[in-house]
Structures are given as structure tokens and as C-alpha cells.
Amino acid sequence: QTNGSIFNKTTICENNLKAGLHFLWDSSDVNFFSTEWGLYCKEMGSVKDLIVQMFYAGSALGTLIAWVLYDTVGRRTSALAGLMIAASASAISAFAPGAYVMMIHRFLQGMALFIYYTAVYIYLMEIVPIKFRVVVSTLYMIFWSLGYFLEIIVFILADNWGTVISAMALLLTLALIPLLFG
């Protein structure tokens, strides 16, 4: 349903939305899940937003159950479990056949990442001597930020959304190494 360049507001959907007027495209060279599944051009426009919101809903649930997990099975075990679930949910999301499967796995990813993120931070603060905690805390945040930076680089280099999500799953899997041997 494209009548020319998506940047000149000529893409009209069944619900009369126009690219560039009602929503913006970041690139015509990248295949996003929202365009692949027609989440802009169908009545499913709110589903696109729900996919993002499910990640944060999972994070909220992770907040509630994390502390029980930490005290029950320990921080290191919770971090390992959270990271494995997050990596698995990311990998499955990369091959999601539709929006609803993506929503479920984004929820799991949000929940598990929150459990992992806070468990590792608390675990580090428990095992690091007091005089090194500020340095270790700062390094932890720097490496977390580097992960986001790598994700942006992958996004720039990738040609579709599955590659980006697969790269995130790989980064999460690589983060298991220090936990397994630490």
C-alpha cells in the first residue's frame, strides 16, 4: 500500500494513517517487526505499544518477586536464573511469529532482566571490600551502558529486527561467563 517514498507521506494504511505524518519511520532499509506484522496499518496499532509496555510490566513484577528470590535462593543463583531466562526470552523473541508471542517474551525478558540487574549489583556490593565499592559500582554501570551502546551499533548494522534481538540474546549469554566462573 505504498505509493512512493515513505518519507514523503504517501504510505496510506487501511486506517488512513500516513507514514511521516501520523508516525515516523527511522529507515527505509531496516525491516522492523511493527512494519513486518502491519502493526501500523491494521487495527493493531495499540499492540505495538503493548509490546513495549509488556517489558515494563515484567520489570514491575520482577521488582516484586526479586527480593523473595534473593532471600530464598541467593543473589548469585537469582542472577544466573534471571540472565538465562532473559537470554532465552530474547532469543525466542527474535523468531517470534507474531505480536502476541513477542509480548509474552518481552514480559519475561523485562522480569528476568530486572532480577538479574539488581541481583548482580547487590551481589557485587556484598563481595567487594568497602573501599572498592564505588569503583566497582561505577564499572558495573559503565559495562551496562556499553551493552546498550553495542545494541545501538548492531541496530545500525543490522538489516532486520530479528538480527538486533538475536544480538541482544548473544550479549546476555556472554554475560553468563563471569557469573558462572565468578
C-alpha positions in Angstrom: 0.0 0.0 0.0 2.9 2.3 -0.6 2.6 4.9 -3.3 6.2 6.1 -3.3 8.8 7.1 -0.7 7.8 6.5 2.9 9.4 9.9 3.7 7.0 11.9 1.5 3.9 10.9 3.4 2.4 8.8 0.7 2.1 5.5 2.6 -1.6 5.2 3.4 -2.9 2.3 5.5 -6.4 0.9 5.7 -7.0 3.1 8.8 -5.9 6.2 6.8 -2.6 6.6 8.7 0.2 8.2 6.6 3.9 7.5 7.2 5.7 10.6 8.1 2.5 12.4 9.1 0.9 10.1 11.7 4.0 8.0 12.5 7.7 8.2 11.6 10.0 5.6 10.0 13.6 5.6 11.2 14.9 4.0 8.0 13.6 2.5 4.8 16.4 0.0 4.8 15.5 -1.8 8.0 12.7 -4.3 8.5 11.0 -3.6 11.8 8.6 -6.1 13.5 6.0 -3.3 13.6 6.1 -2.9 9.9 6.5 -6.6 9.1 3.4 -7.5 11.1 1.5 -4.5 9.9 1.0 -3.0 13.4 0.7 0.5 11.9 -1.6 -0.4 9.1 -4.1 -2.5 10.9 -6.4 -2.1 13.8 -3.4 -3.5 15.9 -1.8 -0.1 16.3 -2.1 -0.3 20.1 -0.5 -3.8 20.0 2.8 -2.1 19.0 2.6 -0.1 22.2 1.7 -3.1 24.3 4.9 -4.9 23.2 6.9 -2.1 24.8 4.6 -1.9 27.8 4.9 -5.6 28.5 8.6 -5.2 29.1 7.9 -2.7 31.8 5.1 -4.7 33.3 7.6 -7.6 33.5 10.1 -5.3 35.2 7.4 -4.3 37.7 6.7 -7.9 38.5 10.4 -8.6 38.7 10.6 -5.9 41.3 8.0 -7.6 43.5 9.4 -11.1 43.3 13.2 -10.4 43.2 13.6 -9.8 46.9 11.9 -13.1 47.7 14.1 -14.9 45.2 17.3 -13.2 46.6 16.5 -14.3 50.2 15.3 -17.8 49.2 17.9 -19.0 46.7 20.6 -16.3 46.9 21.7 -13.4 44.8 24.1 -15.3 42.5 21.6 -18.1 41.7 18.9 -15.5 41.1 21.2 -13.6 38.8 22.0 -16.7 36.9 18.4 -17.7 36.5 17.3 -14.2 35.6 20.0 -13.9 32.9 19.3 -17.4 31.4 15.5 -16.5 31.3 16.3 -13.1 29.8 18.6 -14.6 27.1 16.1 -17.3 26.3 13.2 -14.9 26.0 15.3 -12.6 23.8 16.3 -15.5 21.6 12.7 -16.7 21.2 11.6 -13.1 20.5 14.0 -12.9 17.6 12.0 -15.6 15.9 8.5 -14.7 17.2 5.9 -15.4 14.5 3.6 -12.6 15.7 3.0 -9.8 18.1 1.4 -11.8 20.9 4.3 -14.2 21.1 6.6 -11.2 21.2 4.6 -9.7 24.0 4.9 -12.8 26.2 8.6 -13.0 25.8 9.1 -9.2 26.3 7.3 -9.6 29.6 9.6 -12.5 30.6 12.6 -10.6 29.4 11.7 -7.5 31.5 11.0 -9.5 34.6 14.2 -11.6 34.2 16.5 -8.6 33.4 15.4 -6.7 36.4 16.1 -9.7 38.6 19.5 -10.2 37.0 20.4 -6.5 37.1 19.7 -5.9 40.7 20.9 -9.3 41.9 24.3 -8.7 40.3 24.6 -5.3 41.7 23.7 -6.4 45.3 25.9 -9.5 45.0 28.9 -7.3 43.9 28.3 -4.9 46.8 28.3 -7.8 49.2 31.6 -9.5 48.0 33.6 -6.3 47.2 35.6 -4.7 50.0 34.0 -1.4 51.1 36.9 0.7 49.9 36.4 -0.6 46.3 32.6 -0.4 46.1 32.4 3.0 44.5 34.8 1.9 41.7 33.1 -1.5 41.2 29.6 0.2 41.2 30.8 2.7 38.6 32.4 0.0 36.4 29.2 -2.1 36.6 27.2 0.9 35.3 29.8 1.6 32.6 29.7 -2.0 31.3 25.9 -2.0 31.4 26.0 1.2 29.3 28.5 -0.4 26.9 25.9 -3.1 26.3 23.4 -0.5 25.3 26.0 1.1 23.0 26.7 -2.3 21.4 23.0 -2.8 20.8 22.8 0.6 19.0 25.8 -0.4 16.8 24.1 -3.7 16.0 20.9 -1.8 15.2 22.8 0.4 12.8 24.5 -2.5 11.1 21.5 -4.9 11.0 19.0 -5.2 8.2 16.1 -6.6 10.3 14.7 -6.6 13.8 15.5 -10.4 14.3 19.2 -9.7 14.0 19.1 -7.0 16.6 17.2 -9.2 19.1 19.5 -12.1 18.4 22.5 -9.9 19.1 20.9 -8.9 22.4 20.4 -12.6 23.3 24.1 -13.2 22.5 25.2 -10.3 24.7 23.1 -11.7 27.5 24.6 -15.1 27.0 28.1 -13.7 27.1 27.2 -12.0 30.4 26.8 -15.5 31.9 30.5 -16.2 31.7 31.6 -14.1 34.7 28.6 -15.4 36.7 29.5 -19.0 36.0 33.1 -18.7 36.9 33.0 -15.8 39.4 
